[in-house]
């Protein structure tokens, strides 16, 4: 079905809109909007990281008072909300904005102005959430899940601003997801069939459908929460099982949200590994279809977060089995990635190191997730630091390592400069070691009975030792982030990149670095999932003649 595609801003734009700052504020160029998403999300990553360091400082030793109890609860809530809603999903949306039109040979997104609107709504939501710290009564303090009755009874307006921020983010994400779907379905280059599109585009396709499917449920849940707080309704009244209703609404969104954050990261890995292994991806169709399978099954497992609320055993058994089934398509991906590496001509550049870090850490997180999917085990470690460790192995060890690797990989395409390899590799090793030192001991803390969102603790066996180790690891991670930032700053005057510095496979490397406003002067007819490899081979054969 044909769509009306808006034309990008013409060169006749008024002079004030062509200024160095103003041109970015009014841009509808998908590449600039993608960079704005990435830069803004990086700012919120820094803010969330500072909150994480405060949390770890408070828990480094027993009976510390680095922050007050109330401030600690606010920091924990906003840290989780920031990292999930303001960093991981938006930065992946930024990658999608920049890359999807280039990867499919399109001149821009289907609806450039809607694309700009989705970014500015995201930026507004972030401002609203951060300003909640200054609201009467302080920020939200009921945790990033905001379970009632605590979230209903929380004083002040911080919780209301938390709800408002999520509503604005929902509008932003829905607009962006619809735009991506229309772009992928209607603007692919000639010959770019569904079995030839890049695996990153496959992941964004499923990412977008999941957002469209589950965001309305989150909006409905937080709307009822706001009405309970401000209008005297009783949707989530404990006397009528309301908190359980809220958990169903939240986790029907919340568990697909995990895969909304992980699937594009898997797409990034699927693009990087073949390039640095000098081999085609092993089992392209298996990797693509497993992406669809993960998206489908992610909507059938939400109540494995609710094993302790008193659901009947047959329901617990269903959600346990469905949670374990989702490990099958995930395992397909992991084994296909390993097969891609097997006997490849491996090059251990920084993007490859972060990809291998993703493989190892995400696998550990997935294995601990299988433990948590067994409801007899989950009953013992529910709401403990074991869950915190699992969650971070999946989302930081998974999504964030892939994001940092993807940023290294596509940085030359975005800015025409190479990131410094020595600083990049130092950043990887500091993050990899620091991450494991931080979060692996938290599995042990959970098994020893330490519950999450705990403000402080008394001397209790090995608690103090494991917490101190975890806090030291967080400092090492912070140092790794600073090294990465140093590599970014150094790249301003760094080595210039050619159009295709990695000898990659997909269409974004066919254009200049950085790309022109119109993306391509011409787009080749696509005959396989590796169009640039085909072009290089054809050129080599022609020169050989």
N, C-alpha and C positions, 0 to 999 in steps of 0.2 A: 504494500500500500504506500503510495507516494505521500510525502509530507512537505509542508512549506518550510523551507530552511531559511532562516534569517541571514541576511548578508552582513558580514563583519563591518565594523566601522570604517568608513571610507577615508581616504587621505584628505578630504575636504573638511574634516572635523575642525571646529573652531580652535584657534591657536591656544587658548588657555587649557584645552583638553589634551594638547600634545606636549605639555610640560613633563619634566622628569617624574614628578610626583602625581600630578593630576591625571596623566595618561594611565597610570596604574589604578587610580581610584575609579575611573569611568570605563576601564577596559572591558571588552566582551570577548577578547581573544582567549581561547581555551587554555593556551600555554601559560599565559600570564595568570589566569585564574588558578590554574594548577599550582603554580609557584606561590601564589598568595596563600592558598590552602596549606601548602607544605610549610611555609615560613610561619604562619600563624599557629599551626599545630606544633611546630618546634618550640615556639614561645610557651605554649601551654604545657609542653613536655618539661620544659625547664621549671615552670611553676609547680607542676605536680611532683617533679623530682625534689625540689626544695622541701615540699611537704613530707615526702617520704623520708628525707634525711632527718627532719624533726621527729617523725615517728620513731625512727631507729635510735635517735639520740635519747629520747624519753625512755626507751626500753633497754638501753645498753646495760644498765645495772639495776638492781632492786631499789625500790623506794626513791627514785629520782623525781625531781620536780622541774624539768626543763620547761614544760608548759603546764598550764592548769588542766584539770580534768575536763572542763567544759571546752577549752580550746582544743584539746586533744581530740575529743569527739568530733568537733567541727572539721579539724584537719583531716582526720581519717575519712570522713564523708566526702569532702571536696577533693581529696587526693584520688579516691576511687572514681568519682564522677568525672574528674578532669581527664584522667588517663584513658578512660574508656570512651567518653562522649566527646571530648574536646581534643584528644590527641590521636588515638589509634584509628578510629573510623574516619575522621576528617583528613588525616595525612594520606590514608589509602584512597580516599576520594580525590585528593590532590594528584596522586599518581595516575588515577583513572582519567581525570580531566586532561592532564598533560599528554598521556600516552595513547589512550584509546583512539582518538581521531588519527594520530600519526600511524598507529599500528594497523589500522584498517584502510589507510590511504584516503582519508576524508579531509576536507579543508578546514573544518571546525566542528563543534558540537551542533546537533540539530537545532537547538534553541539557545543561541549565545546569550541573550538577555536574561532568560530564565536561569542560565548557568551563573551569571553574575549575581542574580538575586539569591541563589542558594548559598553562595559564598558569604554575602553580606549578612544574611540571616544567621549563618554560623558564627560570624564574628560578633554579632549582637548578642547571641546566646552566651558566648564566652564571657563577654563583659558583664552580663546580668549575673551569671554564676559567681564570678569573682567579686562583684560588688555586694553579694549577699553577706560577705564577711563584715560589711559595715552597716548591715541592716539592724534595726531595733531588735535586741535580743540575740544578735549574732547570726551566724550562718546555720545551715541545716546540720543536724547532729544525730540523725537517725540511721546513719550508714548509707552507702551508695544505693542500697536496695530500698531504703526508706519504708520498712515494714510498719504497718499500724499494729497496735495503737500508739506506739512511740512517736511516729511521724505525725499522727493526728493531734497528739497532746503537746508536741514540741512548741515552746513559747516563741514569740517574736515572729518576724516576717521572713527569716532566712529560709525556712522550708517552703514558703510560698514562692520565693524567688527561684529556688531550686526547681519547683514545678514549672514555673514560667520559662525558665531556661530550657528545660526538656521539651516543652511545647514548641518553642522556636526552633530548636534543633530538629524536631520531627518534621516541621515544614521544610526546613533546609534539606534534610536528607531525602525526603520524598520527591522534592523538585529535582534534586540531583540524580536520583535513581531513575526517575521517568525519562529524564533527558538522556542518560547513558543508554537506556534500553532502546529508545527511538533511534539514537545514533548508530548503535551496533546493528540493529535490524534493517536500517534503511540506507546506510551510507558507506557500505563496504566497497572496496575497490573491485574492478572486474576480475572474476576468477576466484575471489576470496570467499569460498564456500565455508559452511560450518565446520567441515573437517580440515580446513586449512587456516582458520583464524588462530592467532597466537593463543597460547594457553593462559596468558594473563588476561586476555579479553574474555575467554571462557569463564575465568574466575569472577570477573566484573559483571558478566551476565547474570550469574547465580547470585552474587552479592546484591545486585540491584533488585532482583525478584524477591529476595528475602526481605530487604528493606520495605518494599511495597507491601509485602504480606503481613509483617509483624509490627511495624511502627504504629498502625492504628490501634492495636491492642494496648500498647504502652500509653498512647494518648488518652484512651478511655480510662485506663487505670489511674493515671495521675489526675485526670479531671475529676473523677469520683473522690479521690483523696483530697483535692482542693475543696470540693463541695462539703465534704465532711468537716474540714477545718473551718470554713468560712460561712457556710450556708445552713449548718445545723442538720445536714442529712446523716444517715447512718448506714451507708453502703458497707463500711468495714467495721461495724460494731462487733466487738468480741462476743456479745450475747447471741449473735446470729451467725457465728462462724465467719465474720467479715475478714479477719486477717488471712484466713485460708483462701478466700476469694481473691484477695489482693495478690497473694503469692502465685496463684494460678495465672492471673492477668500479667503479673510482672515477668514470670519465668517463661510464659508462652512467647514473650518477646525476648527474654534474657538469654535463653540458651541458643536460639538461632543467632543472637547477637554475638556470641562467642565465635561462631563460624563466619559471621559477617566480618569479624576482625581477622580470622585466620585464613579464609579462602583466598583473598587477594594476596596475602603473604605467600601462600602456596603457589599462586600464579607467578609471583616474582621469582621464587626459587626455580620454578619450571622454565623460566627464561634464562636465568643465569647459569645453571648447571651445564646445559648442553654447550654453551659458548666456551666455558672454561674447561670442559672435558673434550672439546673438539669432536663431539659425536652428536648425532640427532637424539632427541629425547627418546628413551626406550618406551614403547607402547603409548604413542600420542593419544590414540582413541581411548585407551584405558584410563589415562590421566584425565582426559576431558570428561568422560562419562562418570568417573568417580567423583568429580567436582559436583555434577548434578545430583548424584546419589547422596553425597554428604549434605547438600542443601535440603534435599527432601527429608532425609532421616532426622535432620536437626530440629524439625518441627514436631517430632513424635516423642521427644525424650525430656520435655521440660520438667516433669514432676520428679526426676531423679534429684532435683534440688530440695525436694519436699518429703524425703523418706521418713523424717521424724515427726511429721504433723499428724500421723494417725490414719493414713490412707489404708484401705483394705489390702490384705496380703496379695490378692490377685492383681491389683493395680500396681503395687510395688514390684511384683514379678514382671509385669508387662514392661514397665519403664526400665527395669534392670536389663531385660533382654534387648529391648530396643537400643539402649545405651551401648550395649556391647556389640550389637550389629553394626553400629556406625563406625566401629573400629575397623571393619572389613574394607570399605572403600578408602579409609585413611591409610591402612596398611598397604593397599594397592599402590597408592602414591609413593609411600616411602620405599617400597621395593623397586618401583620403576625408577625412582631417583638414584637408588644404589646401583641398579643395573646400568643406568646412564653413565655413572662414574666408573663402572667396572671396565678395566683395560682401556680407559680413556687416556688421552694425552693431557694430563691434568696440569693446569696453571694456577698456582696458589696466589692470585692477586687478591686484594682486599675484598671485592665482592664475593669471591669464591670462599674465603675464610668465613665471612658472615653467613653464607649459605650452609656451609658445613656445620657451623655453630647452631644454626636453626635445626638442622637434621638431628643432631645429638640431643639438644635440649628439649625440642618439641616431642621427641620420642619418649624421653623420661617423663614429661608431663602427661603424655598419652597413656603411658603404662600406669602411672598413679591414678589417672582418671578411670581406668578399668577397675582398680580397687574400689574407688568411690562409687562406681556404678553398681557394685554388689551391696544391696541395702543392709545386710547384717554388718558389713564392715563400716558402711557409711554411718550407721547408728552410733558406732563407737567414736568416730573421729569428726562427726558433723560439727560445724562451727568452731573447729579447732585450727591451729596453725598448720596442720597437715593440708587443709583445704587452701589456705593462703599460699603455701608452697606450690601445690598443684596448679593453682590458678596462675601464678607468676611464671611457672615453667612453660605453660601453654601460651600465655600472652606476651610476656617479656622475652622469654627464651625462644618463643615462636615468632609472634608478629613483629616485635621490635627488632630482633636480629635480622629478620628478612627486610624490614623497612630500611635499616641502616645499610644493609648490603645493596638493596635496590637503589638507594640514594647514591652510593659510590658508583654503581653501574651506569645509571642514567645521568649523573652529574655532567659528564662531558656533553651530552646531547642538550641538556638544559642551558648550560652556560658557556660551552665551548672551551672549557678548561678541565684539566685533569686534577683530581684530588691527590694530595701527596701520599705516596704509598707507605713511606716509613711511619708517618703519623697515623695513617689509617690502620696499619697492621698493629701498631702499639695500642691504638684504641680498642681493636678487636680483642687482643689478649687480656687487657685490663678488664674489659667488660665481661669476657668469658669467665675468667678466673673469679672476678669480683661477684658475678652473678651466682656462681655455684657456692662460693663461700657465704653469700647472703642467704640464699634460699634453701640449700640442701639441709642445713641444721634445723630449719623450720619444720621439716617432716618429723624430725625427732622430737621437737618441742610439742607438736600436735599429739604424738603418741604418748608423751608424758603428761598430757592433760591441759596444756596452755590454750585457752580459748582466744579467738580473735577479738579485735576491738577492745583489748584489755588495756587499761590506762597505766597500771604499774603492778608490781608483784613483790612479795616478800622472798627472802632467801629460801629456795625450794629446790634442793638437789642440784641437777645440772642446768636448771633454767638459766641461771645467771651466766654460766659459761657459754651456752649455746647462743643466748641473746647477744653477748659481747662479740662473739665470732661473727654473727649476722650483721651487727652494726659496723664492724671493721670492713666486712665485705661491701657494705653499701658505700663506704668511703672510697674503696677501690673502684667501684662502678662509677662514682661521681668523677673520679680522675680520668677514667676512660672516656666519659662524655666530653670532658674538657679537651682531651687529645683530639677527639673527633671534631670539636668546634675549631680547634687550632688548624686542622687540615682544611676545613671550610674557609677560614680566614686566609690562609696561605694560598688557596686556589685563586684568589682575586688576581694575583699576579703570577699564577702558576703556568705550567706548560700547556700550550694550546693543543686542543684535541682536533683531530681530523673528523671527517663526517662519520667514519666507522672505525674508531680506535680499537675495538675489541674483536673485529672481524665477526660480527654478530649475524643473526639470521633473519630478523624481522624488519618490516618496512620503515620503522622510525629512523633507522640508520641509513636510509636511502637519501634522505634530505640533508641539508647542511646542519652544522652544529654552531650555535643554536639555529633552529628552523626559522625560515622567513614567516611573515604574517599569514601567507596563504598556504604554508606547509610544503607543497610540492609544485614544481613546474610541470611535471608529468609523473604518472604512476604506472609502473610496469604491470603487465597482465600477470596475475599470480597463478602459478601452476603447482605449487606445493605449500607445505607449512613452513618452508625455509626459502622464501623468495630471494633473499640476498645471497644465500649460498648458491642458488641456481644461477643468479646473474654472474657471480664471480667465476663459477665453473664454465659458463658459456663464454665469458671473456677470455679465460685461460685457453679454452679449446680454439677460439678464434685466433688468438695470438700464436698458438702452436702451429696453425696452418700457414 
